[in-house]
Amino acid sequence: YIGMAHIGVKGYVLDGRTGAGLQGALISVVGRDHNVESAQFGDYWRLLLPGTYTLTASLQGYVSQSLQVTFVDGAATHMNFMLVPANVTADYTDENDLTNLFLSLAAQCPQIFSSYPIGQSVQLRPLTVARISAAAAGTVPAVRLIGNVRGNEIAGREVLARFMSDLCASYPADPDVFQLLTTTEIHILPSLNPDGYVQAVPGDCFGDAGSLNANGVDLTTDFVWPRSANYTYQPETVAVLDWLDSQPFALAASLGGGALVAMYPY
């Protein structure tokens, strides 16, 4: 009977921007009258018999989120909710938000989330990479994703921050995410140009403020290849080149913004 107390669904209700736990969120199950609330750190536990259920997390001031989960006999299925504040306008993920997000995901999803530094920007801001995978390092193909190469192109930075949160929230309940993270290593650098980001002007869709790094260099044109001892690379570029030397990647993408273009390496 004691073992039966450990079946069902458990996890956390988190702020989708910062990753902080949300207390007092209501967890409801379609077709069931009994609801539970998240505790001090956003943690919740809902006892359920094996089957397929739709759960909804709701909290005043946030947009509710519904997720479907299927589980069988055994330990509880882990499923996190990421709630987005309602009526949010132009509130981007700044450096403190990114730091807090990394710390929160490391605490909430230690089985799949870890991080490591690859260097620093001109103004000594850390360049930190998230590794998200359920597989042992080096045993499956690795994918590299980079955002915010130009500091004022923030779409990639925001997409990657949300992508990390969604992967954490969906593993292992979502079968597609489970398959992805057991067969792939995903390495994410949300911001290659944090110095440019802090100089960018929110809402300025046509200006150049924050586009370049702190030395006034466009990092999108700084990757001279093959690597040359006769070329002076920017610190951000050196960090990425050293990263490439230390980790083989089967696939890579850089997420920019501002125009519809196709870039190719030949």
Residue, then its C-alpha position, 0 to 999 in steps of 0.5 A: y500500500i505504501g508503494m501505491a502512494h508513488i504512482g501518478v504524475k509529479g513535477y513542478v509548475l514554473d514561470g516560463r520566463t525565469g524558471a522560478g517555481l510557482q506556489g499555489a497553482l491549481i492542477s486539475v485533471v479532465g474528468r476528475d473532481h479532485n484538484v491539487e495545488s503546487a507547493q512552496f517551490g512549485d512542486y506538485w504530486r497528483l495520484l492517478l491510476p495508469g492511463t491517459y489524462t489531460l492535466t491543466a495548471s492554472l494560476q492567477g496572472y498566468v496563462s493556463q497550460s494543458l498537457q496530456v500524459t500517458f503512464v503505466d504501472g510503476a514510478a510516477t511520471h515526471m511532467n513540468f508546467m511552464l506558465v507564461p505571465a498574462n499580458v506581458t509586453a516586450d519583456y525579453t530574457d536579459e542576462n540575469d533571466l538567463t542565469n536564473l533559467f540555467l540554475s532553475l533548469a539544473a535544479q528541476c531537470p538534473q537528469i537531462f540538464s547540465s551546463y558548461p562555460i566556453g569562454q567570455s565576451v569582450q566585456l567578460r560576460p560568460l558564454t555558457v552552453a546548456r547540454i540537454s540529453a538523457a544519453a551519456a556524453g559521446t554516445v549519440p549524435a550531438v547538435r549545436l544551436i546558437g542564438n543572438v550572434r548579432g546582439n539586437e537580433i533577439a528572436g533566436r535568444e528567446v526561442l532557444a530559452r523557451f526551447m530549453s524550458d519546453l524540453c525540461a517540462s516535456y521530458p519524459a512524459d512527451p514521447d517525441v521529446f523522450q525519443l529526441l533526448t535519448t538519441t541526441e545531445i542538444h547543446i545550446l548557446p542562447s547568446l553569443n553576443p551578450d555585450g551587444y544585447v545589453q546595448a540594443v534598444p527594445g522596440d527599435c526594429f530598424g537601428d543598428a544599436g547592439s548589432l556588433n560586439a563591444n569591439g565594434v565587430d560583426l560576429t557573423t563575418d568573423f568566422v574566417w575559415p580555415r582557422s588562421a594564425n594570421y587573423t585576429y579573432q574576437p573573444e566570442t569567435v575564439a570561444v566558439l572555435d575552441w568549442l568546435d575543436s573540443q566537441p564533434f557536432a553532427l548538425a548545427a544551426s545559428l538562429g538570427g532575425g530581421a530578414l528572410v535569408a538562406m546562408y550556405p557554407y560554399 
